[in-house]
């Protein structure tokens, strides 16, 4: 049985997004500390980012099940982070980093 081409395309997009995340997220603590954030702020920003990601997974899964349409949520889920990552370069405060990440 052969998989549809969309499965391969989605796999490639997922791979590239993971690579982009692995390139950016290890640098976030350095960026935050260069903006004057202490350990407490760093932990708060990381905690908010993890909680938000988990919440979106739960809520998005429920919405996806109800709508029975995966493509719009898939595009939103991969598109928004791709749009917000370059904004991190413009961050001037730890709040900006928290909002963009």
C-alpha positions as CSV (number, residue, x, y, z in Angstrom):
1,X,0.0,0.0,0.0
2,X,1.4,3.3,-1.0
3,X,1.0,6.5,1.1
4,X,-0.6,9.6,-0.5
5,X,1.9,12.4,-1.4
6,X,0.3,14.7,1.2
7,X,1.7,12.3,3.9
8,X,5.2,12.8,2.7
9,X,4.7,16.5,2.3
10,X,3.4,16.8,5.9
11,X,6.3,14.7,7.1
12,X,8.7,17.1,5.4
13,X,7.0,20.2,6.8
14,X,7.0,18.6,10.3
15,X,10.7,17.8,10.0
16,X,11.6,21.4,8.9
17,X,9.5,22.9,11.7
18,X,11.2,20.7,14.3
19,X,14.6,21.7,12.9
20,X,13.7,25.4,13.1
21,X,12.5,24.9,16.7
22,X,15.6,23.1,17.7
23,X,17.7,25.9,16.2
24,X,15.8,28.7,18.0
25,X,14.7,27.4,21.4
26,X,18.2,26.7,22.8
27,X,19.0,30.3,22.1
28,X,16.0,31.8,24.0
29,X,17.6,31.7,27.4
30,X,20.6,33.6,26.0
31,X,18.3,36.1,24.3
32,X,16.2,36.6,27.5
33,X,19.3,37.1,29.7
34,X,20.7,39.6,27.2
35,X,17.5,41.6,27.5
36,X,18.0,41.7,31.3
37,X,15.8,38.8,32.4
38,X,16.8,37.0,35.5
39,X,16.3,33.3,36.3
40,X,12.8,33.8,37.6
41,X,11.6,35.6,34.4
42,X,13.4,32.9,32.3
43,X,11.5,30.2,34.2
44,X,8.2,32.1,33.9
45,X,8.6,32.6,30.1
46,X,9.5,28.9,29.6
47,X,6.6,27.8,31.8
48,X,4.1,29.9,29.9
49,X,5.4,28.6,26.6
50,X,5.1,25.0,27.7
51,X,1.7,25.5,29.2
52,X,0.4,27.3,26.1
53,X,1.7,24.6,23.8
54,X,0.0,21.9,25.9
55,X,-3.2,23.8,26.1
56,X,-3.3,24.3,22.3
57,X,-2.7,20.6,21.8
58,X,-5.7,19.6,24.0
59,X,-8.0,22.3,22.7
60,X,-6.9,21.9,19.1
61,X,-7.4,18.1,19.3
62,X,-11.0,18.6,20.5
63,X,-11.8,21.2,17.8
64,X,-10.2,18.9,15.2
65,X,-12.4,16.0,16.3
66,X,-15.5,18.1,16.3
67,X,-14.9,19.7,12.9
68,X,-13.5,16.5,11.3
69,X,-11.4,18.8,9.2
70,X,-7.7,18.7,9.9
71,X,-6.2,20.9,7.2
72,X,-7.3,24.3,8.5
73,X,-5.9,23.5,12.0
74,X,-2.8,22.0,10.5
75,X,-2.1,25.1,8.5
76,X,-2.8,27.3,11.5
77,X,-0.6,25.1,13.8
78,X,2.4,25.2,11.4
79,X,1.8,28.6,9.9
80,X,1.6,30.8,13.1
81,X,4.9,29.6,14.6
82,X,6.6,30.1,11.2
83,X,5.4,33.6,11.1
84,X,6.2,34.5,14.7
85,X,9.8,33.0,14.8
86,X,11.3,35.9,12.8
87,X,9.6,38.4,15.2
88,X,11.9,37.1,18.0
89,X,14.8,39.0,16.3
90,X,12.9,42.3,17.0
91,X,12.3,41.5,20.7
92,X,13.3,44.3,23.1
93,X,11.9,43.0,26.3
94,X,11.3,39.5,27.9
95,X,7.6,40.1,27.3
96,X,8.1,40.4,23.6
97,X,10.0,37.1,23.7
98,X,7.2,35.5,25.6
99,X,4.6,36.7,23.2
100,X,6.5,35.7,20.1
101,X,7.5,32.2,21.4
